Amino acid sequence: MSRKLLFLSTPAGFLGSGGGGGVELTLYNLARTLTKQGYAVRVVAPEASRLQDIPLITIAGNAQISAQSQGREAPILMPENAVLANMWHYAQQVQNQYDLIVNFAYDWLPFYLTPFFATPVAHLVSMASVSLAMDHIIQKTYRSFPHLLAFHTVTQAETFSISPPYRCLANGLDVSLYQFRDDSSPCLAWVGRIAPEKALEDAIAACQQLGVPLRVFGHISDPLYWQNLQDNYSFDLVDYRGFLPTESLQKELGDCFGLLMTPRWVEAFGNGAIEALACGVPVIAYGRGGPVEIIEEGKTGFLVEPDSIEGLVTGIKNLDRIDRYSCRAVVEQKYSLEALANRAINWFEEIFCQ
């Protein structure tokens, strides 16, 4: 008899909008690969969500303000008729129909509710430390239920000041959906939510220095920030392509000769990095957060000093040293759906044995 899993998505945006950031791809890929392994997976997500081939329950309510857009000392707040509360009310009502509930939301409420559910609630922590309130509830949950928490990378887990060992799932993708390109156009790419913590301005500045075109892909999470970029930087070399589905993104991304990753914060993982590598595109990233554990220096890209535009420029100049076949091979070996499934199943089976 197959295990029944209930996945609860982020309340920050509906699936398919890009508002949920990397959680959207992570949740979908994990649901797909576990379904192929014989698990019965159902997903709960905000109203208007779209998900191909996976049973989906959509819940109405107002979106949650993302934790990263608030200060470190910000209190926990929820809007009226919060979709987060509504989703977890639904989960509480149907919990006896499932063997495990998996939380993908980086929000206080699901962690707080963990001991009050009869069905175990596992948490895949999607971001590094961004607020004192979230740090406290994650630390408290980890002390009581260490087997119920998993992270993407060691670098991410260490930001919460909790004791190792850490359960780290990394991430994975369907490599067959990403076409390998052994050639490229003379342009660079930047992929991610368009928000201050992603520091798109550094990529723009580096490309301006070298006169290299930059293709920008991603959801505009902060319209005011996006407008400020256009007001303060020349966009002559910037081509905004929007938030694209995987099929379109990989075609556009694979045509670039490098990906720039410029986060101001500690990235929990960095899905954009493995998406680029799957296409054969090397990555230049600040040596901060998840990309440190993904990029193999001089083989699949370069890690540069955080917040250094000159470091980005130097990395760009050296991109022709990278073998694009090596980039693809790393994803096939470490970040396939099969590899992700194995890591997740090992975690879930440990929970079932408790």
CORBEL-V26831 format. One record per run of one state. SS is the DSSP state (2 for helix, 1 for strand, 0 for the rest). FROM is the first residue (numbers start at 1). TO is the last residue. If there is no record, write none. Layout:
BEGIN
SS;FROM;TO, SS;FROM;TO
END
This chain:
BEGIN
0;1;3, 1;4;8, 0;9;21, 2;22;36, 0;37;39, 1;40;46, 0;47;54, 1;55;59, 0;60;61, 1;62;62, 0;63;66, 2;67;69, 0;70;81, 1;82;82, 2;83;97, 0;98;99, 1;100;103, 0;104;107, 2;108;116, 0;117;120, 1;121;124, 0;125;131, 2;132;144, 0;145;145, 2;146;148, 1;149;151, 0;152;153, 2;154;158, 0;159;167, 1;168;168, 0;169;172, 1;173;173, 0;174;174, 2;175;177, 0;178;186, 1;187;191, 0;192;195, 2;196;198, 0;199;199, 2;200;210, 0;211;212, 1;213;217, 0;218;222, 2;223;232, 0;233;237, 1;238;242, 0;243;245, 2;246;254, 0;255;257, 1;258;261, 0;262;270, 2;271;278, 0;279;282, 1;283;286, 0;287;290, 2;291;294, 0;295;296, 1;297;297, 0;298;300, 1;301;304, 0;305;308, 2;309;317, 0;318;318, 2;319;321, 0;322;323, 2;324;334, 0;335;335, 1;336;336, 2;337;352, 0;353;354
END
